[in-house]
Amino acid sequence: MGAHVHDKKENLEMCSCPDCPSFKNSPLTGALYCARGKAEEDVLEAGCNCSFCPVADKYDLKLEYYCVRGKSSDLP
């Protein structure tokens, strides 16, 4: 299992989801998908910022597209 990312204000403020190409090209309304789970909306995979996100760095996350895959803690 991946790292458990805490769903807290500090992480939400660092989250790069709103700046992501996939976020901007999809009808997404959430953020911090690595902690909260995959998006309820359909995601157009147009690029991913997870690798450059301060939250991913803080928790040493290795995957991308948490908006499609789900919570980090639920993934291998």
C-alpha positions as CSV (number, residue, x, y, z in Angstrom):
1,M,0.0,0.0,0.0
2,G,1.0,3.6,-0.7
3,A,1.6,6.3,1.9
4,H,-1.4,7.6,3.9
5,V,-1.8,11.3,2.9
6,H,-3.7,13.3,5.6
7,D,-6.7,15.1,4.4
8,K,-6.0,18.4,6.2
9,K,-6.0,22.1,5.4
10,E,-2.2,22.3,5.2
11,N,-2.0,19.7,2.5
12,L,-5.0,21.1,0.6
13,E,-3.2,24.5,0.5
14,M,-0.1,22.8,-1.0
15,C,-2.1,20.7,-3.5
16,S,-1.2,21.2,-7.1
17,C,-4.5,19.7,-8.5
18,P,-6.1,23.0,-9.5
19,D,-3.0,23.8,-11.7
20,C,-3.0,20.4,-13.4
21,P,-3.7,20.1,-17.2
22,S,-6.1,17.2,-16.5
23,F,-7.9,19.3,-13.9
24,K,-8.2,22.3,-16.2
25,N,-9.5,20.1,-19.1
26,S,-12.0,18.2,-17.1
27,P,-15.1,19.2,-15.1
28,L,-13.3,18.5,-11.8
29,T,-14.5,20.2,-8.6
30,G,-12.3,18.5,-6.0
31,A,-8.6,18.4,-5.1
32,L,-6.2,16.5,-2.9
33,Y,-7.2,13.2,-4.7
34,C,-4.1,11.4,-3.2
35,A,-5.8,11.8,0.2
36,R,-9.5,11.9,-0.7
37,G,-9.8,9.4,-3.5
38,K,-10.6,9.5,-7.2
39,A,-12.8,12.1,-8.8
40,E,-16.5,11.5,-9.1
41,E,-16.4,13.3,-12.5
42,D,-14.8,11.9,-15.7
43,V,-11.2,12.9,-16.1
44,L,-9.6,13.7,-19.4
45,E,-6.0,12.6,-18.9
46,A,-4.2,15.6,-20.4
47,G,-1.1,15.6,-18.3
48,C,-0.4,15.2,-14.6
49,N,1.3,17.4,-12.0
50,C,1.4,14.8,-9.2
51,S,5.2,14.3,-9.7
52,F,5.8,18.0,-9.0
53,C,3.3,18.5,-6.2
54,P,4.6,19.5,-2.7
55,V,2.1,17.0,-1.2
56,A,3.6,14.2,-3.3
57,D,7.1,15.2,-2.2
58,K,6.1,15.5,1.5
59,Y,4.7,11.9,1.5
60,D,7.1,10.5,-1.1
61,L,4.4,9.5,-3.5
62,K,5.5,7.6,-6.6
63,L,2.4,7.4,-8.8
64,E,0.4,9.9,-10.8
65,Y,-3.3,10.5,-11.7
66,Y,-4.7,10.0,-8.2
67,C,-7.8,11.7,-9.6
68,V,-8.3,8.6,-11.7
69,R,-6.6,5.9,-9.5
70,G,-7.8,6.8,-6.1
71,K,-6.2,7.4,-2.7
72,S,-2.5,6.7,-2.3
73,S,-3.1,4.5,0.7
74,D,-5.3,2.3,-1.4
75,L,-2.8,1.8,-4.2
76,P,0.3,-0.5,-4.3
